[in-house]
């Protein structure tokens, strides 16, 4: 089994590229991860990057306790990246409150895949442009709730990790997986839930043929039509070949 991966991203409309707070990483043995840093956190992009790097280098077991122990590494990385002694006074209080981010991690091995999730980044498993599985959310209305988050304040993680979602499955030659941050995932989930398989197929075919230029064109058109929340957007497309 071989995986061909393409990743497309765009910062929130009106922001600069350095304000982008999503993160993606790929390991050397089928590990992949996406994280969405929460804007209300301090230096959320650093925390998101620390989370995905830690996942692809040493993914945790899929239990709340194992994830809590594993999360100590990304928390430490985030903490060490802040010059606490020289923080401006107006940043100090926010930094002390910490940061937060979502996570979706997936591991492919021997025609099988396993994933875990905290939050509303979504995995879509498709075959011949038909949807087989969505994870961890399955309905458009689920995006209306505040997602579970991972926190740099370790004492806040017990409640979130009680909502840890885990799934496993098998894949075949030609399958396509999409890992998508919440704003664009909500748009695709609405299409899947529309009850029109031909419409869903057309959009999945379009996503299968995306390049970076077409991706940016798609994001601009969805924003202009009011079909997409203005947010950082990341889409990872994984072909099984």
C-alpha positions as a printed Julia matrix, in Angstrom:
241×3 Matrix{Float64}:
   0.0    0.0    0.0
   1.29   3.44  -0.96
  -0.19   6.8    0.03
  -0.1    9.94  -2.1
  -0.78  13.04   0.0
  -1.52  16.61  -1.05
  -2.17  19.38   1.47
  -3.9   22.67   0.65
  -4.28  25.6    3.02
  -5.39  29.21   3.25
  -5.37  31.67   6.12
  -8.52  33.46   7.24
  -9.6   36.06   4.7
  -8.1   39.39   5.72
  -5.26  37.83   7.71
  -1.59  37.49   6.83
   0.01  34.06   6.2
   1.86  34.27   9.52
  -1.51  34.43  11.31
  -2.49  30.97  10.04
  -3.14  28.73  13.07
  -3.77  25.27  11.57
  -1.03  22.66  11.41
  -0.38  19.44   9.48
   2.34  16.81   9.76
   3.13  13.45   8.19
   5.35  10.78   9.7
   7.46   8.11   8.04
   5.26   5.1    8.84
   1.74   6.15   7.85
   1.13   8.64  10.69
  -0.62  11.9    9.84
  -2.17  14.62  11.96
  -4.01  17.92  11.68
  -4.59  20.46  14.44
  -6.54  23.72  14.54
  -5.25  26.25  17.04
  -7.99  28.25  18.77
  -7.62  31.98  18.15
  -8.57  32.83  21.72
  -5.48  30.97  22.99
  -2.01  32.45  23.26
   0.32  31.41  20.43
  -2.15  28.75  19.34
  -0.24  28.08  16.11
   2.8   26.93  18.12
   0.66  24.58  20.19
  -1.01  23.17  17.07
   2.37  22.56  15.43
   3.69  20.89  18.6
   0.66  18.58  18.71
   0.94  17.31  15.13
   4.72  16.89  15.34
   4.4   14.85  18.51
   1.66  12.69  16.99
   3.55  11.69  13.86
   6.77  11.08  15.82
   5.2    9.03  18.62
   1.41   8.63  18.46
  -0.3    7.81  21.75
  -2.49   4.85  22.48
  -6.14   5.72  21.89
  -7.25   6.05  25.51
  -7.88   9.23  27.51
  -5.13   8.41  30.0
  -2.55   7.69  27.31
  -3.39  10.87  25.41
  -3.18  12.94  28.62
   0.31  11.57  29.35
   1.43  12.05  25.73
   0.15  15.63  25.71
   2.78  16.64  28.28
   5.3   16.81  25.43
   3.42  19.33  23.23
   2.53  21.39  26.32
   6.19  21.59  27.27
   7.17  22.55  23.71
   4.59  25.36  23.72
   5.71  26.59  27.13
   9.41  26.63  26.19
   8.65  28.66  23.08
   7.46  31.68  25.07
   9.89  34.3   26.4
   8.03  34.59  29.68
  10.46  37.06  31.22
   9.99  39.6   28.44
   6.29  39.32  27.61
   4.54  42.68  27.13
   2.1   43.39  29.95
  -0.88  43.15  27.58
   0.17  39.63  26.49
   1.04  38.28  29.91
  -2.49  37.58  31.12
  -3.45  35.82  27.88
  -0.29  33.71  27.95
  -0.97  32.69  31.53
  -4.44  31.49  30.51
  -2.71  29.22  28.02
  -3.61  27.89  24.62
  -5.86  25.28  23.07
  -6.3   23.3   19.85
  -8.16  20.43  18.25
  -6.58  17.24  16.88
  -7.3   14.54  14.33
  -4.63  11.89  14.02
  -4.67   8.91  11.66
  -2.35   5.96  11.12
  -2.35   3.8    7.97
  -0.83   0.32   8.1
  -1.34  -2.84   6.05
  -4.59  -1.71   4.38
  -6.0   -0.69   7.74
  -6.37   2.71   9.33
  -6.96   3.94  12.86
  -7.89   7.48  13.87
  -8.54   9.48  16.99
 -10.05  12.93  17.37
 -10.65  15.7   19.86
 -12.71  18.46  18.3
 -14.25  19.14  14.92
 -11.56  18.46  12.33
 -13.17  15.79  10.15
 -12.06  12.71   8.25
 -14.0   11.69   5.14
 -13.37   8.21   3.72
 -14.55   7.85   0.12
 -14.54   5.1   -2.5
 -15.36   5.71  -6.16
 -16.59   9.18  -5.17
 -19.11   7.77  -2.7
 -18.92   8.58   1.0
 -18.2    5.59   3.24
 -17.43   7.25   6.56
 -17.27  10.62   8.28
 -15.48  11.01  11.61
 -15.79  12.24  14.34
 -18.84  14.27  13.29
 -21.58  12.78  11.14
 -24.2   15.55  10.81
 -23.96  19.22   9.77
 -25.7   20.44  12.91
 -22.88  19.06  15.07
 -20.68  21.93  13.89
 -22.87  24.39  15.8
 -21.42  23.37  19.16
 -18.18  24.49  20.81
 -15.72  21.69  20.04
 -13.74  19.77  22.59
 -10.2   21.11  22.84
  -6.78  20.1   24.09
  -5.35  22.65  26.53
  -1.9   23.7   27.64
  -3.43  23.83  31.13
  -3.25  20.1   31.79
  -5.94  20.17  34.49
  -8.5   21.25  31.87
  -7.98  18.2   29.66
  -9.85  15.56  31.67
 -13.27  16.79  30.5
 -12.16  17.06  26.88
 -10.53  13.65  26.85
 -13.75  12.11  28.12
 -14.98  13.0   24.63
 -12.06  11.34  22.83
 -13.34   9.69  19.64
 -11.69   6.62  18.14
 -12.36   4.71  14.94
 -10.73   2.07  12.73
 -11.38   0.74   9.27
  -9.98  -0.86   6.16
  -9.03   0.71   2.87
  -8.74  -0.45  -0.72
  -6.76   0.55  -3.76
  -8.22   3.8   -5.13
  -9.79   5.03  -1.9
  -9.56   8.73  -1.13
  -9.41  10.17   2.38
  -9.95  13.84   3.14
  -8.87  15.4    6.43
 -10.43  18.86   6.64
 -10.48  21.62   9.25
 -13.88  22.59  10.61
 -15.1   25.43   8.35
 -14.63  23.54   5.08
 -15.61  20.24   6.69
 -18.98  21.76   7.61
 -19.53  22.8    4.0
 -18.75  19.29   2.71
 -20.89  17.67   5.42
 -23.86  19.76   4.27
 -23.41  18.46   0.73
 -23.14  14.86   1.92
 -26.28  15.3    4.04
 -28.27  16.9    1.21
 -29.65  13.55   0.1
 -28.37  14.06  -3.45
 -25.68  11.41  -4.17
 -24.96  12.81  -7.64
 -24.29  16.27  -6.2
 -22.0   14.77  -3.57
 -20.2   12.78  -6.26
 -19.6   15.91  -8.36
 -18.02  17.73  -5.43
 -15.88  14.75  -4.43
 -14.63  14.5   -8.01
 -13.79  18.2   -7.87
 -11.87  17.78  -4.6
  -9.99  14.82  -6.08
  -8.7   17.11  -8.83
  -7.74  20.09  -6.7
  -4.44  21.88  -6.91
  -3.43  24.88  -4.79
  -4.72  27.39  -7.36
  -8.1   25.66  -7.63
  -8.26  25.34  -3.85
  -7.87  29.09  -3.35
 -10.45  29.73  -6.06
 -12.88  27.38  -4.29
 -12.38  29.08  -0.92
 -12.92  32.54  -2.41
 -16.1   31.44  -4.19
 -17.55  29.79  -1.06
 -16.79  32.87   1.05
 -18.37  35.15  -1.55
 -21.5   32.98  -1.62
 -21.77  32.94   2.18
 -21.32  29.16   2.25
 -18.13  29.12   4.31
 -17.25  30.56   7.7
 -14.28  32.9    7.44
 -11.55  30.89   9.13
  -8.2   29.25   8.46
  -8.81  26.34   6.11
  -6.76  23.19   5.6
  -7.51  20.15   3.45
  -5.31  17.07   3.27
  -6.13  14.65   0.45
  -4.83  11.11   0.75
  -4.99   8.65  -2.16
  -4.42   4.93  -1.6
  -2.46   3.76  -4.64
